[in-house]
Amino acid sequence: MSFGGFLSEWRRRRARRQAAAWVSAMDEPFAPERQRALTAWLAEPLHAREFRELRAVCDVAADLAGPAKAEVLESIAGRASRERPRAGLLWLSAVTSVAVLAALTVGWLWLKDQGYLHRMYRTRVGQVRSVVLPDGSVAYLNTRTRLEWIGSPESRRVRLLGGEVFFEVVHDPSRSFRILLAHSEVQVLGTRFDVYQKADGDVVVTVVSGKVSVEGLGGGPAARPSWSRRLTSNEQIEYSPVGLVADVHRVRALSVIGWREGMIETRGERLARFIGNLSRYTSQRIVIADPRAAQMRIGGAFSVRNVDATLERIARIEPITVTHRDGEIIVGYRSLRGSGGSRS
């Protein structure tokens, strides 16, 4: 190693030791002079980077789920014998600093692998992705979705904060798999099903295979079920925070999850409803300017990967117009005369 490389590595290690000292003292109130000293130390970019990285490790290690929280935190702390900075002593010894960092890092990785830590999964507009949850189940996230793992090795739980997820749940008779929503809960042992929480709070649950239990939860701390339903293959239910919108009914479940292949299918659905679904896949606002267009019904399978092309395709076979204005997509109505198309 060159002298320059040696000097750079020495500075980085010293900054890490100093960062460990500051982080270890953060749970005690700082006197004004100590706060000024920290501010001055953080003015150096290398110091600020090491401090942020170490704080991130500590924060994640402290954010545990499940009853093992206190026990695991104690275990991590016990593996790193901390020495509190005394008056006039700003830094921990090199050995202690490295021990703190190593224990926290190893502990964080172990906890992550074991499923103790909360995890957030997100998708952008138009993005579809799949993730493997800590219990081995697979979740396919549709556009604009936020899903949080809040489980532990003893409890398989996720929270759907918005959007749509298709779950392939690993069968485990000893631990049910639970999806928590704002005013409901979905519970299974192992199956394939889709949960879509709309922007207005309504929820649609569709079962591809297996059995699913859905409960509407009342308000208050007890959150007791206000209603419950059981669904099986090719069944669907839709409900709002105040009750059922559409009770259990038969559907072709595979058409519901066509979004995994970049397609949405409709059979005689009103254009207004179809457009509401299609708009999830674009950052542009789609406005239906004529109520006659909103009420017409369409059918077929359409791509969600190119919203403009899909609207143009519909305009070729239906009496609608599609224009772009001020960052919006305007859908209008045109006379059938001379359209060269027919309505579905």
N, C-alpha and C positions, 0 to 999 in steps of 0.2 A: 504494500500500500504506500502511495506517495505521501509526502509530508502534508500536502494540502488535504488529501483524503483523510489522513489520520486526524488532522485538526478539525475537519468538518464533523467527523464521527464523535470526537471528544466533546465538541460543542453540543451536538444533538443529545448525547447521553447526559451531559450536565443539565441541559434544559429539561430533560425528562425527570431527572432526580428533583430538580427544583419544582417542577409542576406537581410531582407527587407530594412534596411538602405542603404546597399551597392547597391542593385538593384535600389532603388529610386534615387541614385546619379549618375547612369551610363550615363545619358544623358548629363552630364557636364564633360568637360575635367578634367582629374586627374593630379594634380601636381606630380612630381616624388616621393615625400615622401608619398603621398596618395597611389600611385600605389604600392610602396614597402609595405605599411601597408596592402593593400588588398592581395598581394601575400603571406605575412606572415600569414594572417588570413586564407587563403584558404589552407594552408599546413595541417591544421587539417581536417581529413576525414569527420567528422560530419559537419563542416562548409561548405566544398566543396559540400557535398550532398544537404544540404539545399539551398545553393546558386544556384546550377544547377536546382533544382526543381522549385524554384521561378522564375528563368529566363525563364524556359520553359513555365510556365503559362503566363508570360508577353509576350513572343514572340508569342505564339498562339493567345492570346487575341488581339494582334496588327495586326495579319495577317487575315484581314477581306476581304470579297468579297461583291461587290454590292455598291450602292450609299449610304448605311447607314453607311459606314465605319467611317467617321469622327464623326457622331452623336453618334454612339455606344461607340466609344473610349472616347468621352467626357463624356458620361454618366457613364462609369466605373471609370474614373478619378475623377469625381465629387463625387462619393460615398465614395471615400477614400481621406480624407483631408490630403494631404502629407505635411510633414515638411522637407524642404531641410536641410541637415547637414550644420551647420555653421563651420567656422574654429575652429579646435580643438574638434568639437562634431562629433563623429563617428556614434552614434546610434540614431534611432528614439525612441520615447517613446513606451512602450509596447502596449498601446491602438492603436496608429497610425499604428504600424507595423501589428498588427492583423487585423485592418480594411483594410489595403492595400491588404493583402493576401486573406482575406475573399471576398472582393469586386471583385478582379481579378478572383478568383476561381468560384464564383457564376456567374459572367459575362461570363466567358469562357464556363461554362456548359450550360448557357442559349443560348449563341450564337451557340454552337454546336448543340443543340436540334432544334434551329430555322433554321439551314441550312446556316448560314452566313459564316461559316468557310470552307476553302478548305479542302478536305479530299483526301488522296491517298490510293488506294486499289491496292494490288499486289498479284501475284501468283508466286510460284517457279516452277522450271522445273517439269513437270508431275502433278502439283497441279491444281485442279479445285475447285472453291469455289463460293458461292453465297453471295451477300451483298444487304441489303436494303438501297437504297439511301434516302437522306433527304426528298424527295417529296413522298416517298412511293413506287416508282418503284423498281423493282428487277433487279439486274444485275448479270449474271452468268459469271464468269471469267474463261477462258480456261488457259492452261499452258502459262507461261512466259508473263503475261499480266500486264500492268500498266494503271489504269484508275483513273482519278482525277475528283472529284466533284468541280466545280467552280461556282455553282449557288448560289441563294439566295431565300428567300420566293417569290420574284417576278419573278425570272428567273430560269428556269430549264435547266442547262447546265452541260455537262461533257466533258472532254478532254481525248481522247484515245491516249496514248503515244506509244502504241505498243501492239501487241497480239490480242486476239479475245474475244468479249463479246456478249452474247445473252441477249437482253433486253426484259423485260416485263413491258412496260410503262403504268403507271396509266393514264387513260383518263382524260384530263383537257382541255376543249375547250378554256379557257381563257389564258392558258400558254402552248405554244408549248415546246416540249422536244428536245434539240439540242445536237448533238454529234459533237465536233470540232476535226478535224484531221489536219495534216500538211498542206494539200492543198485542203481540201474539208470540207463540212458540211452536216450532215444528220439531217433532221428535221421531227418530227412526233407530233401528238396530243395524241395518245395512241394506241399502237400496239405491236406485238411480232416480233422481227427481230434480225438478227445476223450481226455484223460488225467485219471484220477481217483485220487488218492492218499488212501486211507482213513486214519482215525485210528489203526487198528491196524498201519499200514505196508503193507498190501496195495495193489497198484496194478492198475487196469483200464485198458487201452488199447483204444479202439474207432476203427476207420477208416471214415470216411464216403466218401471218395474219395481216389484216389492210392495211394501205397505208403509204408509206415513200417517202419523197422528198430528192433527193441527188443533191448537187451542187458542181461543181468543181470551186475552187477559183483561180483567177489569182494572180500574184505577185503584190507587191506594197502595200502601206498603205491602199488603198481603198478596196483591196481584193474583187473586183467585180466578180460575177459568170461568168466563161468562158463557162460553159455548165450546163444544169440541166436536170434531168430525174425524173419521178414518177414511183414508183414500187408498185405492189400490191401482194396479196398472191401468193406464189410459183413462185416468180420472183427474178432474181438475176442480178447484174451488177458488172463488174470488171473494175477498172481504175487505172491509174498511175498518178503521179504528172503532166505529160504532156498531158494527155488525156485518152480517153476510150480505154480499152484493149478488152473488150467484152461488147457490148451494152446489153440492157435489154433482157433477155431470160428466158424461162421457166425452172424450176428445181423442183426436189422433195425436198422441203425445210426441211422436217423432217430428211432426210438423212444427210443434211449439219450440223445439230446440234446434230448428234449422239454422239459427243464427251462428251456431258453432261452425257451420260451413259457409257463412257469409250470406245466408238467404233468410228471408221472412216470407211466410206463406199466408195467404188470406183467401177465404171462401165466402164471397158475397158480403164482405165487411164494408161498412161505410167509409168513404174516403177520409173523412175527418179523423176517424179512429186510426186508420192505416197511417195517415200522415203523422199523427201523434207518436206512433211507434217508430216510424222512419226517422223522425227528427232527432232521435236519440243518437244517431250515427253521424251527425254533422254539427259543427259549431255555429252554422248559420240558422237563423230563425226562419221557419217556414210558416207563411201566413196564407190561409184560405180566404180570399177576398170576396167570394160570392157564395151565399148559402146553398145555391143549387149544386155547386161543385161539392160542397161538404156532404150533401145528402146522397150523392150517387154511390153505388156499390160497385166494388171491383173484386176480381178474383185472379189468382195466379201466384207464382213464386217470383220474388223480386230480390235483386242483389242489394245488400246494405253497404257494400264496399265502395260504391260510387253513387251517391244519392242523386246527383245531377242527372246521371245517365238513367237512373230508375225513373225519375220524374219525366224525363223526355220520352222514355218508352211508354209510360202511361198516357202522355199527351198524344201519342200517335194512335192510340186505340180508344181513347175516351175524349169526350168534349170538354177538355180543360186547356188552359194556357199556362205556361210557366215562364215567368220573367224574373230577372234579378234587378233589385233596386235598393240602393243604400244599405248594402250588406244583408239584405233579406231576400228570400225566395218567395215570390208572390204567385199563388195558384188562383187562377180565375176560371171563368166559365165561358165557353163559346158555343155557338149554335151548331147543331148537328149538320145543318145544311153545308155541304161542301167539305165536311171533315174527312170523308174517306174512311171513317172507322165506325165501329158499332160498340154499343155499351154491353158490358158483361152482365 
